[in-house]
Structure formats: C-alpha cells, structure tokens
Amino acid sequence: PGLLFDENSEPQTVEGAMASSPDEAQVVSAVGAAEQSPAEAEKAKPEERPRAWWMVVVGIIGVLACLYIFLVGLQLLGDGFQCLGGKGAGGMFEAISNPIAGLMTGILATVLVQSSSTSTSIVVGLVGAHQMSVKTGIPIIMGANIGTSVTNTLVSMGQSGDRITLQRSFAGATVHDMFNILTVLCLLPLEIIAGAIQGGGGPLYWMTKVIADAAMGKGSKKDDPLKGKSPTKIITSPLTKAVIVNNKHVINALALGAPAAMSATWVNATAGCGPIGRRLMASSEKPESTSASRALLSRRLSDGLGGMDCSRYFCVGKELEGNFKKISKSGFKKLTTCGGYIAEVDIEVCGEDRCFLDAGAYYTRYVEQGRIIKGGFVEGAGDMGGGAIALVLSLILLCGGLVGLCKVLSFLFMGGAKRAIVAATRTNDYVAMLVGCLMTVVVQSSSVVTSVLTPLCGIGLLPLAKMFPLSLGANVGTTATALIAALSAFTHDAVHIALCHFVFNLEGILIWFPAPVMRRVPMGAAQLLGLYAAHFRLVPVIYVVVVFVIVPGVLLGVSALFEASVAGGVVVSLLLLGGVAAFEFWWLRLGGCYRLLSEEARAEGRRALQEADRELAGDAEAPKDRGEARELDASAPGGSE
C-alpha cells in the first residue's frame, strides 16, 4: 500500500497544472500569495519579516560553521566504520562465487566502510589486476550503489525530534534507497538470466564491453588526476587527521589477497640460502656469492619477517606491490628480490610480476596482522578502540552540526520560505539532476551530497519531488571515482567495469524517472516509509538494520550454504520464500498493514503533512472541516491505499 495513486488527482490551478508531480502541485498552488502588498507585509508575523543585514551575515557564518562541523562528523563516521570493519570488508571480496553473493558483499562492504567510492575503487583495482572478472564485479557494483544510501538514511534520524520533520527527511533519504533497490531488482535478474543463456554476461556487460573496446587503445598508465583533491577532505582533514588517520592500503591489500607461495627448483646455497632437501642442485653453474650478499640476505630474512628461506618465492602483481609500498615504505625496502638466489626459470614464471622471497611474511606482518589506524590521538587505542572512539565522536558532531544547521537555516529562510520553495519546485528536473551530478563530482562523494540535502528536506525547503532528481544526479556523479580509478589502472577490464557502474545508473534513471507513472513508484514508497517513521520513531532504526545488515547477511549465508550443500541451500531458500510470501499475504490481503497503521491514522498523517507544507509555503488557508480534509487526502499521493 502506498504505491497506488489516484489518477484523478491532477491539480486544478494554473500553477499546479505546470507542476510535474503532486508534491510540486501542492506547493506551487500557493504561488498566488507570493507577492504581498506593503500593508500585508506590515501585518506579517515577526518570523516572516525580512532579516537585518547583520543578522543575515551572522546566520551565514553560523550555517558555514555548522556545515563544517557536520562534514567533519561525516568524515569521522566513515573513518570510524572503515577502521572497525575495514579488514572484514577487504576480505569479503576474496571468495565471491555467484551474483547474489556479489550483490550482498557489495552492500555489506559499502556499509562497513561507509563509502561506495572506496568499495567501487577496490573492485576496479581487483578487475584491473585480473584478480576478479568483470562479470563477477557487476553485482558488487550494484550492491555498492545500495550500500552507499545508508549514510543519508542515518543522517535523517537526527531530525527525529519533530514528527513532520522526520517524515519529510526520512522520505527524502529513502527515495535514494528505493531507486537503487528497484533498479537492482530490474537489471540484476536480466543480467543473470541472459548471462546463463549465452555463457558470458548480460546486456549491461555486452553494452559496456562494446564501449570499452572502442575507447581503449594503446597507452601508458595514467595517474589519478583528482587523487587527494576532494574539497571536503581537504577542508576537514586538519581536524579529522588529528583524531584518526587510516591506512586504506591495508584494506586494498586484503581485497587483493595474499600472494601464492611457489616452490623453487634450485637455490643458491652459497648466497646464504638453506638447503631444500633433494631438490637442492649442487652444480658448478651456481652464481658466485660474496660475503656481502650473504650478510644482506641474512639480515633481511631475520629482520622480523619470519626467517624466510629460499625454497619458496612469491610473485607479486603491480597492484599489490603498489599497496605494499604505501603500507610500509621501510618494510618494503627490506623485501628480498629473487635474483641471484633461485633459478632464472623460477623467476620467469612470474612474468610481468615481481619475484620476492619474503613477500608472504611481509603480507602476514604488515597486512593481516597490521593495523588500519596509523595516526591521530586514538592510535594508541588500537583499531577497535580507536574506531569506536571516532564513531562516538562523529555521532556527537553529526547531531550537533545537524541540529545547528537546521536551526540556523530555519532562522534565515523561514521568512522567505515560500519564495524559496516555489523557486525550487519550478526548477527543471533535469537541471536539478545535473546540479546533483556536478556537486558529487566536485566533492567526490554522493554520501556527502545527499546527507547535506536531507536536512533541507526535513525542514521543508527542498521538496521530495526535487530531492529525487538531485539524488539521481549524485548517483551518476559518484561513478566518476570509478572512472578515474580505471584511468589510473588503464587496463581494458578496469575501464569496462567502471563503465558498467556508469551505464547501470543511467539505465536506472531511464527506467524510473522520465515517465511520471514510473517515477511515482520510488517516490510513493519513500513517502510511505516517511509516514511510518512519523508514527513509529523506531522505524528508521529497524529499516537500516533490516535492509542494510540482516537481509544481506542472511542472503550471503544462504549463498554460502549452497556452496556447502545444494540440497540444504534449496530447502532454506524455499523456507525463506515461503515465509516472505506468507508475510506479504497477511500484509496485503488480510489487511496486516492497516492493523499496524489504520486508514484513519494514515489519512491524518498525510493531512498533517499537507497542512505543514501549506503553512510553510505561506498559505494560511487550512482545511476547515473533516470533509475538506478527506478531499485533500484523496488527492494526495498514496490516497487510494
């Protein structure tokens, strides 16, 4: 219920007829009162009178200060989650055997690190290093799209003090979720079925492969032109780095996996290598050694890296080697290359990769046993303690900045709120989408953009009808990070998977946005969630836990069960599907939804929201009786539940 709409609810005013959605019609219909006569201006309420210039200046400074606090809290939130769950997120990418596991891994990994940019960059790096196929990476990219929307959903909980504000903000936050989930439900089955029929990939795979084939030519490795250039990170880093500094290369190295140990066919005993049993070939063709080389090898192999012998060697790819260099420069310098210690035929096995004798010990010490936190005052507390401290501090800053931002914005704009809302409502949807895209490209984070816009939804300055295209634009803008990472790797597969991310979002927009009847589905679902949140304050918490933790975790477990036992996986899957079907039958057919929230309560909730919006838009005319209220309910989205 809530996804059906009354087709006879078109606005009757001229201005309302110009609106592209019921939300816009409701606000724009009040435009006739936008111009007030001088006499009416004198009678205006104190909060509606123009602010003195010095009050505006102080208010702007207050907005910037609160926004800065909010962004610092948002950055610390990501760093704290990254520290607490980074190693688990990195290890998740190692064993993905089917699309469902890939989708759930993308969701959980993105929730853990609080950044789709991080998870998609890891996927691009894995694909570029040929550690993962493009076909395997596509569901992970889709999951990252869903996981990234958890941040602004968490931010909306900060406005739970007022029922109407929470209803607006939670709807504005979850419209992003609904779009991503519905797009995955449409495109992933098509990708799986088509891929199973023809054995390669689905439509998304082949469409982007053609583009990648046409775009990729001969060229050298490119540098990341925007690395470290995110404006939000630049302005917040002085404070966040004083609290916590994470080594994200540890997470990347975990995702790439440990280098495999190879057995040497011959070792140079005179160079300091120990014997390898029967395989030791004492021939006169062994390379000459010097006391200096023996001392060097002895020092390196005994320098805390596990006392490696020459009987094993490791081929390290360029991507993993780059992370090794950045994790510990001093440790990397002590790594021993294979030249002069094992046979040339063994070294040639590595091909373009570099051969090291002690890369396995390095991986164990600096990656598996290494720490993610490498700086800040919480460093001494360790990864778990430091991450928890950063997380608590981030929540304090987020709540404080959010409350202050809402208060100051209300002070500044409520007097001219009607003009601001009408201007926002009249903005072309595709222009709003372009603005959201450009904002995200600049700050390199869709989470930041949507999280900053969510409070504006809550206080009523940004209608849901405009939050939707802005969120879609942010979805497209965040794909720039993967494209840049692909240019950095500059391999065909890396560009291919980055294009999959971009085209996936474009296809979702083409499905759910241009046609009004399709646009109403994600918007209607978000409005219904906002209505539930307004009546039950725990709904946002339950929603986040269920959608972003329990469901992905359960499906990932079922996927693992299929790997262990097909029969067991089938039985558990049938039980889950039966449970879902029974719940849906009770919820829809037996009226379970109305037992949770009655029709009268739904109508009252929509009426209260409409009255608040009308008052905010400057229309003092409130419904005078229940009959008029019922007419408003019938014309509202979701009124035909």
Secondary structure as UniProt FT lines:
FT   TURN            7..8
FT   HELIX           14..18
FT   HELIX           22..28
FT   TURN            29..30
FT   HELIX           31..33
FT   HELIX           38..42
FT   HELIX           46..48
FT   HELIX           53..92
FT   TURN            93..94
FT   HELIX           99..113
FT   HELIX           116..128
FT   TURN            129..130
FT   HELIX           134..147
FT   TURN            148..149
FT   HELIX           150..156
FT   HELIX           157..159
FT   TURN            160..161
FT   HELIX           163..198
FT   HELIX           203..215
FT   TURN            225..228
FT   HELIX           231..243
FT   STRAND          245..246
FT   HELIX           248..256
FT   STRAND          261..263
FT   HELIX           269..271
FT   HELIX           277..279
FT   TURN            284..285
FT   HELIX           291..301
FT   TURN            310..311
FT   STRAND          312..316
FT   HELIX           318..327
FT   HELIX           329..333
FT   TURN            339..341
FT   HELIX           344..349
FT   TURN            350..352
FT   STRAND          354..356
FT   HELIX           359..362
FT   HELIX           363..368
FT   STRAND          373..375
FT   TURN            377..378
FT   HELIX           379..381
FT   HELIX           382..413
FT   HELIX           414..416
FT   HELIX           417..426
FT   HELIX           429..443
FT   HELIX           446..458
FT   TURN            459..460
FT   HELIX           464..477
FT   HELIX           479..489
FT   HELIX           492..512
FT   HELIX           516..535
FT   TURN            537..538
FT   HELIX           539..545
FT   HELIX           546..550
FT   HELIX           551..564
FT   HELIX           566..584
FT   HELIX           585..589
FT   HELIX           592..596
FT   HELIX           599..616
FT   TURN            617..618
FT   HELIX           626..635
FT   TURN            637..640
//
